[in-house]
Amino acid sequence: MADIRRLTALGMSPELATEAASQIDGAVSGNTAVAALTTIATADAIDPATTMALVNICKAKINTIITALQS
């Protein structure tokens, strides 16, 4: 799940990126709630009504992420 190339592009040494990726993958692989998280597929907000809808969806997604990380 973690991408060593992206971590090194962000300035990590290859050794540290490899270790970080290993730890991230190990933490996520054992947590099915984290592994099941999906992206927000709602269209961008273009007016007050769609902005409110997107905010509510983001709030729900954030709560789902917090719950997944706590499990």
Buried (B, 14 or more C-beta within 10 A) or exposed (E): EBEBEEBBEEEBEEEEBBBBBEEBEEEBEEBEEBEEEEEEEEEEBEEEEEEEEBEEBEEEBEEBEEEBEEE
